[in-house]
């Protein structure tokens, strides 16, 4: 019995789609994961086994092989817990239907079957849209980050059982929606302030003149020796308009959803 589930691996700031293939064969009970898994991925077998049993599903006492393809790409982290567990249920016939091939699965499993947040939700969402998929299923805590990407369904799930019911068509998950305009408006009106910079009067004056350029600001080339305040002077910010355009064009926009000042400013500083 063979089943295939979609997932993704984060490499730097990019995400690469990964086919999680699960084969259940006759033989002595054994669970092996291949495809260049790191330590966290290898340990997933214990989390998956406990999560399935504690969620009310049978764990087959057979020879189970989980292959993460492409095999030459190193797989890191615990995000493959959910796709591996879903692959096992699909291989045993517990899950059927076409939803398995339309959504990327991402999430770490607790022993009780609940989903824990993972890293890389934003680049995975971008990869899902570029691949023409319907969307992705991921932990609730990661939904807001992934929902920044428009054009796909971001389905938050709290437990393994919820994901199973959705894939079987027994339950519908409301997609996470984010108002990007409101998101940027809710940020602080001001980010970095020149009043925090001690000295650097000439530099601050030059940047202020450049920022006064309106729709066509001048660029600034800044050459300096190491001194206090310089990095704060030349730190660029991201406007809401540029965030929208980056999302539409398919480029990756790194946005820290918590604790990051995404202030709408006119200046673009190149150095």
N, C-alpha and C positions, 0 to 999 in steps of 0.2 A: 504494500500500500504506500503510495507516494502522494505527497501534497506539496504545493508551492505557495509561498506567501511573500508579499512585497515588504521590504524594509529599506533602510538607508544607512550608510556609514558616513560620518563627518570626517573630512580630511582638511585640516586647516579651517578655512572659512567656506569651503564648498561641501556639498553632500553628493554622494554617489549612490545610485540605486543598487540595492542588494537583493538577490533572490534567495530566500530562505527555503531550502528544499528539505523536507523531512520524509525519511523512509522508515517504515516499520516492517521488519522482517522476522521470520521464525528464527529461533535460536535462544541462547541463554540471555537473560535480562542484562542489557548493557545500554548505556547512553553515552554517545560520543559526538563531539562537535568538531567539524573540520572546516578549513577555509581560512587559515591564519588567524584563529581567535586568540585574544590576549587572556590574561588571568581572569578578568571579570566575566568574559564570555564563557570560558570553560566552567566557571562556577555556576553558571545559569542553570545547569541541570538540576541542582539541588533546590534552587528557588522555584523552578518550573514544576518539579515533581510535587513539592509541598503545596504550591498555589493551586494546582489542578485538583488535588485531593481535597483541600480545604474549601474549594469552591463547589464541590459536589460532583466533580467529573472523575472518570476512571483514568488511571495512568496505566497504560498497557505494559504488562510484564514481559516484554519482548526486546529484541535488538533494535534500538532506535539510533538512527544516524541523522544528524542535522548538518547540512552542507550550506555554507554561506558563500555564495558566488557573486562576483568573481573571486576565485580562490587565491589569486596573487595579491589581493588587497587586504592589508591588515585590518582586522575588525577589533575595535576597542569599545569598552564601556558596557553598561548593563541594559542598554536600550533594546537588545535583541531578545530579552526575556519574553515579551509579549508575542512577537511574531513566531518564536519557536514553540511556545505553548499553543498558539492558534494552529500552527502547522501540525502539531501532534493530534489535535482534535479533528482537523480536516482529514488527516490520513486515516483516522479510525472511523470516519463517516459521521461524526457528530455535527460537523459544520459542512453545509453544501450551499451552492449558489454562486453567482457571479461577482458578488461584492468583494470576495477575496482578491480578485485581480484588479479592482478599481481603487483600492485604498492602500496607502502605506501605513504600516503598523509600527508603533514606536512606544516603548515604555519599560520601566523596570518593575518587576513583580515583588511584592511583599509575600511572606509565607502564607498570609491569610487571603491572598488573591487581589489585594488592592494595588493600585498603580501608583508608583512614585515618579516624580519628575526626572527628566534626563536633560542633557545638554544638546544643543544643536537643532532645536525645533525650527528656528527661522530658516536656516539653509535647507533643511529637509522640505519645508513647505515650498520654497522656491523650486527645488528639484522636482517636486510633485507636479507643480504647475507646468514646468518646462516639458515634462514627460507626457502631459495631456491626461493625467489621472484625475479622478473625481475629487480626491482630497487625501487627508490623512487622519488616522485615529491615534490619539496620544493622551497622556495624563492631563487632568484638569488644570494643574498648575502651569503647564506649558501652552495652554490654548491661546492665551492673550498674545504671547510672543509670536506664534505661528499665524494668527489671524491678521497680522499686519499685511500679509501677502494676499492680494485680491485675486479672485477668479477661481478659487478652490474652496472645498468644504473642510473646515477644521472642526473635527468632532471630538469633544472632550469626553473622556470616560473615567470613572472613578474606580472601577473594578474589572477584573477579567470576565466576570459573569455578564456585565453590561455589554462588553465587546462581543461576546459569543451570541447573545440575544440579538444584537444588531446585525451581525453577519448572517444569522439564520432568518432574518426578516421578522423576528418576533417583537422588535422594539425599534423605535426611531430615536435618534439622537439629534437634538437641536444644534445646528452649527453655531460656533462662536462667531460673533460679529463685533468688529471694532470700527468705530468712527475715527478715521485718521485725523480729520480736521479737528474734532473735539479733543483728541489725544494731545495734539500739539498745543491747543489753546489752554489746556489744563496745566501745562508746564509753567515753571516760574517765568515771570515777565522778563527777568534779567538773569543771565547766567554769570559768566565771569565779568568782573568789574575792574576797570583800570585803577580804581581807588585802592585796590588790593596790591597794586604794583608799586614798590618803593623805587624811586628814581626812574630811569629810562624815559626822561621827559621828551627827548627828541623822537624816540621811537613811538611813544604814545601819540605825539602830535602828528607824525606822518601817517599812522594808521587811522586816526580820526579824520584826516583830510581824505584819505582813500575811501573811507566808509561813507563819506558825504557824496559819493558819486551817483547816488540814486540807483536807477535801473541798470546802469553800466558802471559799476565801481572799478576803480583802478586796482591793478594787482600790486602786491608789495613783495619785493625781494629783500630779505633781511639777512645781513651777515653780522655775526657777533662772536665775541669770545664768551666763554662760559661765565655767566653772572646771574644773580637772582632776578626773577621776574620776567626773563626773556621768554621762556616757554609759555607763560601765561599770556604775554602780549600777542604771540603769534598762533595761539590755539584757535583753530577754525571751528565753526559750529555748522550744524545741518539745518536747513530751513524745511518747513513742511512741504513746500512746492517741490524741492529737490527729492524729498523722500517719496512723494507720489510718482515723480517721473522715474526714479530708480526702480520702483516696484513695477511700473508699467513696462519698462524696457527689459525686465528680467535680470537686472543686475542686483547683486546682493547688497542690502543696506543693513549694516550692523547697528542695532538700536538697543541700548540697555533700557529695558522697560521700567526699571526701578532705579531711582537715584541718579539719573542722567539728565542734564539740562539740554533739552532739544529746543533752543530758543530761536525764534524766527529773526534772522538778522540779514542785513544787506551785504555784508562783506564776505568775500571769498579770498582767503589769503593763500597765495602760493609762494613757497620758498624752496 
